[in-house]
Amino acid sequence: MTRKMNAVARCERLRERYMNGDLDRRSFLGLLGAAGAACGLATPYRALAKEVTHIRFDGWGGVVSEALRKHAFDPFEAATGVKVVDGTFGGGDEYLSRVKASQPGEYNIAHLSGVFDYARYHNLGLTSELNEKNIPNLQYVIPKLIDVFRKVSGGALSCVPYDYGTTGIAYNRAHISDDEAKEKGAKLLIDPAHKGKISGWADWRTRMWYAALQTGQDPNGIVDEDAAWDAVRAHRDLALKYWNSGAELMSLLAEGEVHVTEGWSGRIYALQEQGHDIGYIDPPNGFGWQECMFVIKGSPMEACEELLNFMLAPETAIAVAEAQNYPPALDPTKVDLGPKIPTLPAFDPSGTLAGLTFADPAYWNSHEAAWSKTFGRVQRGY
């Protein structure tokens, strides 16, 4: 047993060197194979290649997918021989439609946003049940992020939390000052002074969340729906266009086509890193969210659990977080997250996430049918 444990520890050190760039892929695979043979395994990851050849993963594309590919999927493929096949989507509704029309096992892991998405999949019978013993790195995750999923699916998990962030207000400082943004908050998005230079995500939840803020209402308990829809229409009439992906959001701001929009915190941080003078604020009751890696019913469970555990390893999760600019789901009271992550928007050093407002899944899912239909009509000019 001691020999086997020492060999596995050596494999982990090799993996860390590979991720740090100290070993090329060929050297890593050779040394990894030797270490695996030393403890009687084809690889230290249970020889998954003999059972599963690939795992399908679908995510948000752009810098997020690039970060996962470089820091998680490539090393996982090298360690196991199991290929991770990338897919992308622009929105949760679009992807769910694909899954509902698919054959069992066609889609495996999805990078879902929000507990309300998890609840939708559960209510449709699309949840699986993870064997948490195969995911020991789950111990490092912020407990609050795990508990909300357990409540939806009766204690079992069909996902692991992976990152979190906010959908706040991004603005071009050449046209809008920090003081103006803080003073106007959510109402900056319906300010006639910026007509034709406003944008926003073509997502009914985001539109209604910000409409609630613009009309002084609780996003998780909108009382005056008519007033909220009037605010959605006001934004539509002032906007240049809606955006449909993170890449489009970044392009609109980077090229100066729009001066203000709500935006995803990590994408805005990426623009700031590139040297663009873009400000970012989270107004009171701004849209906080968490994302998870969700395993769809019918997937090869052990292989998916192996990948999730690999992704939650602190060195992997931190590297992905630093590259995609969203804080990882790891508990900062348990794991040293390094120098960059504490500077990211939405990061909570306490690990409690008490400062973020999350969508109530039961509330938002109960309004999905009516509100998504109404927003479709609003988009068409009604």
Buried (B, 14 or more C-beta within 10 A) or exposed (E): EEEEEEBBEBBBEBBBBBBEEEBEEEEBBEBBBEBBEBBEBBBBBBEBBEEBEEBBBBBBBBBBBEBBBBBBBBBBBBBBBBBBEBBBBBBBBEBBEBBEEEEEEEBBBBBBBBBBBBBBBBEEEBBBBBEBEBBEBBEBBBEBBBEBBEEBBEEBBBBBBBBBBBBBBBBBBEBBEEEBBEEBBBBBBBBEEBEEBBBBBBBBBBBBBBBBBBBEBEBBEBEEBEBBBBBBBBBBEBBBBBBBBBBBBBBBBBEEBBBBBBBBBBBBBBBBEEEBEBBBBBBEBBBBBBBBBBBBBBBBBBBBBBBBBBBBBBBBBBBBBBBBBBBBBBBBEBBEBEEEBEEBBBBBEEBEBEEBBBBBBEBBBEBBEEBBEBBEEBBEEE
